[in-house]
Amino acid sequence: GQARVDVPDALAQLRRRDVRVLLCEGGPHLLGQLAAAGLIDEVFLTVSPRLVGGDSSRVMAGPEVGVGGRLVLAGIARDGEMLFLRYLRRPE
């Protein structure tokens, strides 16, 4: 739609409806909103041999949020020249 979504509230409403697993596919802005709200449990990152330019210079856009130290590499898969990386949130 045209309005912004309150991501933490939307996820809370889904939890109340017994949704326990949710896959979010989006761009740097959605990832930034999820990170800022502390809602990232798992990240799948695909590395492609193609270089593409654009407005965003990072995987995540929005306010500065440090997520890096809280993620641990959980798996690597390869298909041809593509790499598929899986990261999990480190238990605190």
C-alpha positions in Angstrom: 0.0 0.0 0.0 0.9 3.6 0.3 1.3 3.7 4.1 4.3 2.6 6.1 4.1 -0.6 8.1 5.0 -0.7 11.8 7.1 -3.8 11.5 7.4 -4.7 15.2 3.6 -4.3 15.6 2.9 -6.4 12.5 5.1 -9.2 13.8 3.5 -9.1 17.2 0.1 -9.5 15.6 1.3 -12.5 13.6 2.7 -14.0 16.8 -0.7 -13.6 18.5 -2.1 -15.6 15.6 0.5 -18.4 16.3 2.8 -17.6 13.4 6.2 -18.7 14.6 8.3 -18.7 11.4 8.2 -15.8 9.0 10.5 -15.4 5.9 11.0 -11.8 5.0 12.2 -11.1 1.5 12.9 -7.5 0.8 15.6 -5.0 0.1 17.9 -3.0 2.3 15.1 -0.9 3.9 13.1 -3.8 5.2 16.3 -5.5 6.5 17.2 -2.2 8.2 13.8 -1.9 9.9 14.0 -5.5 11.1 17.6 -5.0 12.4 16.6 -1.7 14.2 13.8 -3.5 16.0 16.0 -6.4 17.0 13.9 -8.9 15.0 16.5 -10.8 13.0 17.1 -14.4 14.0 18.5 -15.7 10.8 19.9 -14.3 7.6 20.4 -15.9 4.2 22.8 -14.0 2.0 23.4 -14.9 -1.6 26.7 -13.9 -3.2 26.6 -13.6 -7.0 29.4 -13.1 -9.4 27.6 -10.1 -10.9 28.4 -6.6 -9.9 25.4 -4.2 -10.0 25.4 -0.5 -9.1 22.6 1.5 -7.5 21.7 4.0 -4.8 22.3 1.7 -1.9 26.0 0.9 -1.1 25.1 -1.7 1.6 23.0 -4.7 2.2 21.0 -2.8 4.9 19.7 0.8 4.8 18.4 3.0 7.5 19.8 4.1 10.9 23.1 2.7 12.0 22.6 -0.6 13.7 25.3 -3.1 14.8 24.2 -6.6 14.1 27.5 -8.1 12.9 28.8 -9.4 16.2 25.6 -11.1 17.0 25.5 -13.3 13.9 27.4 -16.6 13.4 28.0 -18.4 10.2 25.8 -21.6 10.2 26.2 -22.9 6.7 27.6 -22.4 3.2 26.3 -23.9 0.0 27.6 -23.4 -3.5 25.8 -23.8 -6.8 28.1 -23.0 -9.7 29.5 -19.6 -9.1 26.8 -18.6 -6.5 27.4 -18.8 -2.8 24.6 -19.2 -0.3 25.4 -18.2 3.2 23.3 -18.8 6.3 23.8 -16.8 9.5 22.1 -17.3 12.9 21.7 -14.9 15.8 24.2 -15.8 18.5 22.5 -16.7 21.8 23.1 -13.9 24.3 
